[in-house]
Amino acid sequence: MIPNAPVEIDVIAATVVAGLIAIVLALARNGRDARRKYLRQTEALQGDLAAQAQTHAELARAKEVAEAANAAKTRYLVAVSHEIRSPLNAIYGYAQLLERDDAIPPVEAGGVIRRSAEHVTNLVEGLLDISRIESGVLKLRQDVVRLPALLDHIVDMFRMQAAAKGLTLDYKVDGRLPPFVRTDEKRLRQILINLLSNAIKYTDKGGATLTVRYRSQMALVDITDTGTGIAAEDLERIFEPFERAGSPDSAMQPGIGLGLSITRLLARILGGEVTVSSEVGRGSRFRLQMLLPEPMTAPASAPAYDRVIGYQGESKTILVIDDNFSQQIVVQHLLRPLNFVVFAATSGVEGLALAERCNPDLVLLDIQMPGCSGWEVATQLRAAFGGSLRIVMVSANAHEFRAGGDGQSDHDAFLSKPVDLDALLDAIGQQLNLAWIAADDGLPSASQSPVTLPAAAKPYLESLRQYIKVGHVRAIETLLADLEVEVPDSAGAVAEMRRLLGDFDLRALARRLENVD
């Protein structure tokens, strides 16, 4: 067996060597695996550190944005508070003067209170509109609008504001204006008010001009001013929410920077556009271009005059269901002198019972009331009276707006509070198909004929025309008193002009002066 020993030794040696090689290879493989694992862990750790650094940077940026937003919110709330308090102060002050029975003309107090209330309303509506537009829930109407009357009203609204700053406000019509157009009247009014308000706000001398052209169903409205102007780099920025021009004068002006943003958004939603051109120190021109189609036929119920005194035909009965007693008083004072029979209820249950007794032709119905809501009352009224009863929702719940009159809704129309009284009369006239009697229709024929006054009255008449143009009520009152004393033969004409002034009907007063020779 010994001769075979070397062979066994060789086998053992080979086995040992193979084992050692296997061990070395295993150790090498394990080393590579360990290295790869180490590299992966290192890369993962580096990735975590980079992610942490990025997260830290993002948190820092988010903190900066939050702090900036918080500062902007603070500035915004301060601006909103100021904008609301200013008109409220005017309303509060004039109301106290009227309560004290001070020697302040009621017409002047009424004008200040109305304009201040309109300012607050426009501010609140602007805030709501931004929210509605961003959420995509803004609803548009297709109203038949008396375009000339709307423009006259807006210009008259701002003439006194311009005159208070020593500015002029001119109104020019280039060519023909259609008597009626179809659009969302509230939104068109809002656009024009925003543009005119800015023109006067940022003008210290000179004035502003409103020029209107109408061609091929398209309205072109230019509002130019002689104000501070806008730098080229700010021409687009001023249309961003809460932004203004960069000049110090612009920053000092009242407002919260929503007007132009809302104006452009509304114009685009209505199928139009607002553009601006400006030169610093020389003024600006804002241009509104919008499609305003004429209706095929003018609505018979839309009065084309400033004030109505009644309607033709039998007396109509109107039921007002509103838990706000002040709202009831306003509607009653408006409608009863026009020969309407008006009943009022403060809740839905009371209104339903009263409707059974008075059998109304039309119901003016609030939505939010104690007990059952206005929508529930409308459903019960429709079930009880059928389609012959006209139902108009009149509510501050503007977010619940539904046009009605579609054959599926229980109501026939919707008006948002605060209600423009002319718009309320328009809605009533449309629903009841009324033929209105204009104020001029009820005047004696002699008052419509030309009046001749002595030559001594001429200077007074010229001054009256100027004060009427700017809406200076107290100056008109003083001039009429002087005219009556200095020119005794003018007593009859002065009495009529005082009546028109007492109605605050400056347009009718201006027309009357045209017939005085």
Legacy VTK file of the C-alpha trace (Angstrom):
# vtk DataFile Version 3.0
C-alpha trace
ASCII
DATASET POLYDATA
POINTS 517 float
0.000 0.000 0.000
2.978 2.290 0.477
3.668 2.699 -3.219
0.241 4.309 -3.480
0.932 6.846 -0.701
2.216 9.598 -3.004
-0.973 9.393 -5.003
-3.102 9.830 -1.906
-0.937 12.744 -0.792
-1.377 14.398 -4.173
-5.125 13.947 -3.935
-5.199 15.417 -0.452
-3.021 18.318 -1.526
-5.211 18.984 -4.534
-8.276 18.902 -2.312
-6.696 21.310 0.152
-5.645 23.643 -2.631
-9.123 23.486 -4.163
-10.597 24.230 -0.761
-8.268 27.152 -0.258
-9.095 28.469 -3.699
-12.796 28.102 -2.946
-12.321 29.918 0.342
-10.390 32.712 -1.358
-13.013 33.006 -4.076
-15.782 33.057 -1.482
-13.981 35.694 0.508
-13.462 37.763 -2.619
-17.127 37.422 -3.589
-18.215 38.319 -0.092
-15.896 41.295 -0.182
-17.399 42.513 -3.457
-20.910 42.035 -2.091
-19.986 43.900 1.045
-18.458 46.700 -0.992
-21.522 46.952 -3.206
-23.716 46.978 -0.105
-21.544 49.650 1.416
-21.704 51.742 -1.753
-25.491 51.354 -1.877
-25.808 52.398 1.743
-23.512 55.346 1.102
-25.544 56.428 -1.926
-28.791 56.022 0.014
-27.404 58.097 2.862
-26.227 60.798 0.445
-29.690 60.734 -1.181
-31.327 61.110 2.226
-29.064 64.030 3.037
-29.872 65.679 -0.320
-33.601 65.081 0.212
-33.342 66.556 3.691
-31.528 69.577 2.314
-34.172 69.999 -0.396
-36.963 69.574 2.152
-35.309 72.147 4.390
-35.029 74.590 1.465
-38.665 73.984 0.496
-39.769 74.518 4.076
-37.800 77.751 4.197
-39.415 78.927 0.949
-42.856 77.871 2.191
-42.240 79.821 5.385
-41.297 82.903 3.389
-44.391 82.533 1.203
-46.592 82.040 4.274
-45.114 85.090 5.971
-45.592 87.160 2.798
-49.151 85.880 2.456
-49.838 86.684 6.092
-48.488 90.211 5.612
-50.558 90.583 2.443
-53.629 89.337 4.307
-53.037 91.910 7.019
-52.669 94.720 4.468
-55.736 93.435 2.643
-57.880 93.326 5.790
-56.752 96.833 6.743
-57.639 98.084 3.247
-61.026 96.341 3.279
-61.769 97.741 6.731
-60.917 101.248 5.548
-62.962 100.909 2.372
-66.015 99.709 4.298
-65.715 102.190 7.154
-65.457 105.263 4.922
-68.888 104.946 3.254
-70.409 103.616 6.473
-69.189 106.750 8.219
-70.979 108.880 5.617
-74.172 106.842 5.983
-73.976 106.969 9.775
-73.225 110.686 9.844
-75.975 111.765 7.453
-78.491 109.503 9.204
-77.701 111.223 12.524
-78.057 114.660 10.916
-81.485 113.690 9.571
-82.516 112.395 13.010
-81.485 115.725 14.541
-83.598 117.532 11.962
-80.640 119.704 10.954
-81.010 122.102 8.034
-79.620 119.623 5.543
-81.549 119.024 2.314
-83.055 115.509 2.346
-82.167 115.183 -1.325
-78.481 115.734 -0.579
-78.553 113.314 2.351
-80.346 110.708 0.262
-77.814 111.056 -2.532
-74.831 110.627 -0.180
-76.409 107.652 1.589
-77.326 105.954 -1.703
-73.868 106.439 -3.228
-72.167 105.228 -0.045
-74.379 102.163 0.063
-73.578 101.471 -3.598
-69.865 101.702 -2.758
-70.175 99.119 0.029
-72.283 96.890 -2.206
-69.766 97.043 -5.049
-66.945 96.218 -2.627
-68.716 93.156 -1.258
-69.768 92.032 -4.733
-66.184 92.379 -5.936
-64.902 90.099 -3.192
-67.587 87.531 -3.977
-66.956 87.749 -7.714
-63.275 86.904 -7.331
-64.277 83.792 -5.381
-66.966 82.832 -7.897
-64.694 83.314 -10.905
-61.848 81.293 -9.344
-64.235 78.453 -8.445
-65.965 78.577 -11.839
-69.476 79.172 -10.462
-70.124 82.698 -11.721
-73.587 82.800 -13.308
-74.486 85.246 -16.060
-77.851 86.624 -17.053
-79.253 87.694 -20.384
-81.105 90.895 -19.525
-82.682 93.359 -21.895
-80.857 96.555 -20.939
-81.796 100.163 -21.672
-78.286 101.121 -22.771
-78.703 104.942 -23.034
-80.423 105.098 -19.632
-77.732 102.901 -18.070
-74.935 105.112 -19.394
-76.757 108.304 -18.309
-77.221 106.909 -14.812
-73.566 105.923 -14.421
-72.310 109.282 -15.702
-74.675 111.147 -13.353
-73.408 108.973 -10.488
-69.818 110.108 -11.019
-70.376 113.737 -12.017
-70.809 114.839 -8.419
-67.747 112.842 -7.387
-65.721 114.489 -10.154
-67.037 117.945 -9.273
-66.040 117.434 -5.636
-62.424 117.085 -6.832
-62.724 120.039 -9.201
-62.682 117.750 -12.259
-64.827 117.598 -15.368
-66.600 114.472 -16.601
-67.658 114.564 -20.243
-69.903 112.065 -21.955
-69.834 111.698 -25.744
-71.807 109.424 -28.031
-70.255 108.893 -31.452
-73.162 107.964 -33.723
-76.289 106.026 -32.803
-76.865 104.031 -29.644
-79.510 101.281 -29.684
-82.313 101.840 -27.158
-81.977 98.244 -25.914
-79.204 95.644 -25.870
-78.986 92.138 -24.454
-76.329 91.379 -21.824
-75.854 90.897 -18.091
-76.827 94.367 -16.864
-75.300 93.976 -13.415
-71.916 92.923 -14.803
-71.849 95.607 -17.502
-72.695 98.232 -14.886
-69.937 96.869 -12.641
-67.350 97.085 -15.437
-68.222 100.680 -16.324
-68.323 101.774 -12.679
-64.891 100.286 -12.009
-63.345 101.998 -15.025
-64.914 105.416 -14.354
-64.116 105.205 -10.647
-60.435 104.598 -11.395
-60.321 107.432 -13.931
-61.546 109.925 -11.328
-59.630 108.399 -8.419
-56.241 108.771 -10.134
-56.857 112.208 -11.643
-56.072 115.384 -9.703
-56.606 118.016 -12.397
-58.374 118.165 -15.724
-60.946 115.424 -15.912
-62.188 112.306 -17.629
-64.176 111.565 -20.777
-66.485 108.652 -21.540
-66.861 108.064 -25.291
-69.208 105.396 -26.664
-69.418 104.042 -30.210
-71.715 101.295 -31.475
-71.207 99.461 -34.770
-72.441 96.074 -35.987
-73.658 94.855 -32.564
-70.300 95.828 -31.034
-69.867 98.543 -28.387
-66.568 100.383 -28.052
-66.215 102.366 -24.829
-63.195 104.611 -24.234
-62.560 106.130 -20.809
-59.723 108.644 -20.945
-58.323 110.771 -18.150
-55.656 113.379 -17.532
-54.332 111.644 -14.433
-50.985 110.394 -13.238
-50.619 107.740 -15.925
-49.186 104.240 -15.649
-45.602 103.105 -16.272
-45.089 100.631 -19.128
-43.930 97.867 -16.778
-47.156 98.189 -14.748
-49.663 98.046 -17.630
-50.356 94.329 -17.173
-49.585 94.067 -13.473
-52.475 96.382 -12.549
-54.914 93.710 -13.760
-53.637 91.213 -11.165
-55.657 90.845 -7.921
-54.561 93.186 -5.106
-51.994 94.897 -7.361
-51.641 98.575 -8.259
-49.375 100.803 -10.257
-45.977 101.291 -8.681
-46.106 105.078 -8.193
-46.366 106.465 -4.625
-49.556 108.366 -5.544
-51.230 105.127 -6.605
-50.284 103.409 -3.365
-51.926 106.197 -1.339
-55.290 105.918 -3.107
-58.188 104.140 -1.374
-59.191 100.704 -2.559
-58.001 97.103 -2.271
-56.775 96.501 -5.817
-59.587 94.280 -7.069
-61.415 96.611 -9.468
-59.352 96.174 -12.624
-58.816 92.465 -12.047
-62.563 91.879 -11.803
-63.214 94.236 -14.706
-61.004 92.325 -17.134
-62.261 88.920 -15.961
-65.913 89.955 -16.302
-65.332 91.527 -19.714
-63.750 88.316 -21.005
-66.531 86.174 -19.567
-69.065 88.416 -21.356
-67.157 88.023 -24.627
-65.245 91.304 -24.525
-61.843 92.687 -23.631
-60.357 95.551 -21.638
-57.087 97.108 -22.756
-55.098 100.100 -21.561
-52.652 102.583 -23.002
-50.989 105.233 -20.885
-48.234 107.791 -20.590
-46.819 108.718 -17.206
-47.793 112.248 -16.242
-50.269 112.663 -19.099
-53.082 110.234 -18.413
-54.517 106.896 -19.479
-57.092 105.419 -21.804
-58.977 102.254 -20.900
-60.901 100.663 -23.763
-63.783 98.226 -23.354
-64.794 96.328 -26.479
-67.836 94.106 -26.062
-70.530 92.423 -28.121
-73.908 93.911 -27.141
-76.531 92.568 -29.545
-79.840 94.346 -30.007
-82.938 92.258 -29.212
-85.145 91.462 -32.187
-88.026 93.391 -30.603
-87.959 95.906 -27.760
-89.757 94.648 -24.638
-93.089 96.343 -24.191
-92.778 96.352 -20.404
-89.406 98.109 -20.231
-90.008 101.814 -19.562
-87.686 104.096 -21.537
-88.002 107.011 -19.116
-86.506 108.049 -15.809
-89.466 107.849 -13.425
-92.936 106.310 -13.452
-96.010 107.547 -11.619
-98.372 104.650 -12.279
-99.564 102.090 -14.783
-102.541 101.562 -17.035
-105.332 99.145 -16.202
-106.758 97.695 -13.021
-104.970 97.911 -9.706
-102.618 95.013 -8.977
-102.025 93.342 -5.605
-98.504 92.572 -4.443
-97.554 90.504 -1.399
-94.137 91.094 0.221
-92.839 88.190 2.329
-89.651 89.280 4.091
-88.522 89.045 7.712
-86.684 92.375 7.354
-89.144 95.088 8.335
-87.040 97.854 6.736
-87.182 96.057 3.390
-90.965 95.884 3.663
-91.169 99.631 4.330
-89.012 100.489 1.298
-91.103 98.364 -1.047
-94.382 99.710 0.326
-93.246 103.331 -0.042
-92.199 102.590 -3.614
-95.280 100.696 -4.785
-98.278 102.195 -2.984
-97.957 105.656 -4.621
-98.021 103.854 -7.996
-101.515 102.446 -7.240
-100.418 98.970 -6.137
-102.235 97.274 -3.249
-99.409 96.017 -1.011
-99.574 93.431 1.786
-96.598 92.368 3.907
-95.697 89.306 5.980
-92.621 88.545 8.081
-92.496 84.755 7.722
-93.367 82.031 5.272
-96.254 80.699 7.352
-97.744 84.184 7.748
-97.214 84.877 4.053
-98.999 81.698 2.938
-101.981 82.500 5.156
-102.082 86.104 3.921
-101.883 84.975 0.293
-105.058 82.943 0.755
-106.876 86.074 1.912
-105.509 88.760 -0.450
-105.108 86.631 -3.619
-102.026 88.516 -4.903
-101.029 89.013 -8.526
-97.318 88.920 -7.614
-95.254 87.887 -4.589
-91.879 89.404 -3.666
-90.287 86.619 -1.636
-87.140 86.509 0.503
-85.201 83.228 0.801
-83.748 83.203 4.313
-86.581 83.501 6.841
-87.489 81.885 10.168
-89.310 78.604 9.800
-89.542 77.514 6.180
-87.282 79.004 3.535
-88.390 81.096 0.584
-87.878 78.159 -1.769
-90.328 76.067 0.271
-92.833 78.933 0.329
-92.520 79.336 -3.460
-93.298 75.639 -3.944
-96.420 75.895 -1.792
-97.545 79.123 -3.476
-97.153 77.555 -6.909
-99.135 74.492 -5.839
-101.928 76.647 -4.390
-102.234 79.334 -7.091
-100.781 77.748 -10.226
-99.100 79.636 -13.039
-101.263 82.756 -12.768
-99.338 83.948 -9.698
-95.979 85.570 -10.450
-93.217 84.934 -7.907
-90.048 87.070 -7.734
-87.305 86.028 -5.325
-85.666 89.061 -3.669
-82.768 87.928 -1.517
-79.284 88.704 -0.240
-78.431 85.012 -0.803
-76.816 85.816 -4.146
-75.028 82.434 -4.153
-78.454 80.783 -4.489
-79.279 82.712 -7.650
-81.558 80.906 -10.088
-83.008 82.912 -12.952
-86.411 81.199 -12.854
-89.106 81.508 -15.473
-87.896 78.342 -17.216
-91.046 76.296 -16.706
-89.277 74.061 -14.181
-88.660 76.456 -11.296
-91.418 77.571 -8.955
-90.341 81.226 -9.215
-90.379 83.506 -12.261
-87.474 85.912 -11.576
-84.667 86.622 -9.099
-83.349 89.956 -7.784
-80.324 90.285 -5.503
-80.259 92.617 -2.504
-79.567 95.461 -2.209
-82.220 96.025 -4.846
-82.098 98.861 -7.338
-85.655 100.232 -7.268
-85.732 100.803 -11.028
-84.722 97.171 -11.532
-87.500 96.128 -9.154
-90.068 98.111 -11.132
-88.748 96.634 -14.359
-89.151 93.111 -12.966
-92.687 93.833 -11.749
-93.619 95.395 -15.087
-92.268 92.424 -17.024
-93.981 89.839 -14.842
-97.372 91.590 -14.846
-97.061 92.924 -18.414
-97.751 96.491 -17.258
-97.914 99.600 -19.426
-96.185 102.225 -17.297
-97.234 105.867 -17.146
-94.200 108.166 -17.295
-93.773 111.155 -15.010
-93.950 113.544 -17.954
-97.244 111.974 -19.075
-98.976 113.254 -15.965
-97.779 116.873 -16.195
-100.090 119.626 -17.448
-99.544 120.466 -21.077
-98.630 124.036 -20.182
-95.543 122.781 -18.338
-94.303 121.164 -21.514
-94.604 124.317 -23.609
-91.672 126.728 -24.004
-91.394 129.432 -21.337
-90.136 132.944 -22.074
-88.314 134.842 -19.341
-86.887 138.388 -19.272
-83.319 138.918 -20.445
-82.262 139.452 -16.825
-82.767 135.711 -16.242
-80.206 134.670 -18.852
-77.098 134.680 -16.574
-78.967 132.600 -14.005
-80.059 130.059 -16.607
-76.524 129.672 -17.947
-75.175 129.125 -14.435
-77.996 126.662 -13.714
-77.004 124.588 -16.740
-73.408 124.425 -15.523
-74.369 123.393 -11.988
-76.822 120.790 -13.283
-74.052 119.347 -15.431
-71.865 118.743 -12.357
-74.771 117.918 -10.004
-74.173 120.785 -7.528
-77.549 120.652 -5.752
-76.968 123.403 -3.169
-75.739 125.836 -5.816
-78.867 125.111 -7.891
-81.091 125.794 -4.880
-79.305 129.106 -4.203
-79.537 130.203 -7.842
-83.250 129.417 -8.033
-83.847 131.488 -4.897
-81.834 134.410 -6.339
-83.624 134.120 -9.709
-87.032 134.235 -8.028
-86.080 137.373 -6.074
-84.239 139.252 -8.837
-86.601 138.323 -11.679
-90.158 138.202 -10.256
-91.642 137.123 -13.599
-89.760 133.829 -13.265
-91.756 132.645 -10.231
-93.782 130.044 -12.194
-90.731 128.558 -13.910
-88.776 128.545 -10.628
-91.587 126.660 -8.861
-91.551 123.946 -11.523
-87.761 123.684 -11.456
-87.845 123.416 -7.663
-90.274 120.516 -7.971
-87.928 118.687 -10.352
-84.972 119.430 -8.069
-86.948 118.137 -5.104
-87.357 114.850 -6.989
-83.593 114.927 -7.660
-84.482 114.583 -11.336
-81.572 116.560 -12.798
-82.029 115.184 -16.308
-85.646 116.389 -16.404
-84.493 119.737 -15.007
-81.883 120.015 -17.761
-84.520 119.195 -20.389
-86.830 121.823 -18.912
-84.125 124.481 -19.197
-83.850 123.681 -22.881
-87.448 124.915 -23.268
-86.788 128.183 -21.420
-86.006 131.116 -23.667
LINES 1 518
517 0 1 2 3 4 5 6 7 8 9 10 11 12 13 14 15 16 17 18 19 20 21 22 23 24 25 26 27 28 29 30 31 32 33 34 35 36 37 38 39 40 41 42 43 44 45 46 47 48 49 50 51 52 53 54 55 56 57 58 59 60 61 62 63 64 65 66 67 68 69 70 71 72 73 74 75 76 77 78 79 80 81 82 83 84 85 86 87 88 89 90 91 92 93 94 95 96 97 98 99 100 101 102 103 104 105 106 107 108 109 110 111 112 113 114 115 116 117 118 119 120 121 122 123 124 125 126 127 128 129 130 131 132 133 134 135 136 137 138 139 140 141 142 143 144 145 146 147 148 149 150 151 152 153 154 155 156 157 158 159 160 161 162 163 164 165 166 167 168 169 170 171 172 173 174 175 176 177 178 179 180 181 182 183 184 185 186 187 188 189 190 191 192 193 194 195 196 197 198 199 200 201 202 203 204 205 206 207 208 209 210 211 212 213 214 215 216 217 218 219 220 221 222 223 224 225 226 227 228 229 230 231 232 233 234 235 236 237 238 239 240 241 242 243 244 245 246 247 248 249 250 251 252 253 254 255 256 257 258 259 260 261 262 263 264 265 266 267 268 269 270 271 272 273 274 275 276 277 278 279 280 281 282 283 284 285 286 287 288 289 290 291 292 293 294 295 296 297 298 299 300 301 302 303 304 305 306 307 308 309 310 311 312 313 314 315 316 317 318 319 320 321 322 323 324 325 326 327 328 329 330 331 332 333 334 335 336 337 338 339 340 341 342 343 344 345 346 347 348 349 350 351 352 353 354 355 356 357 358 359 360 361 362 363 364 365 366 367 368 369 370 371 372 373 374 375 376 377 378 379 380 381 382 383 384 385 386 387 388 389 390 391 392 393 394 395 396 397 398 399 400 401 402 403 404 405 406 407 408 409 410 411 412 413 414 415 416 417 418 419 420 421 422 423 424 425 426 427 428 429 430 431 432 433 434 435 436 437 438 439 440 441 442 443 444 445 446 447 448 449 450 451 452 453 454 455 456 457 458 459 460 461 462 463 464 465 466 467 468 469 470 471 472 473 474 475 476 477 478 479 480 481 482 483 484 485 486 487 488 489 490 491 492 493 494 495 496 497 498 499 500 501 502 503 504 505 506 507 508 509 510 511 512 513 514 515 516
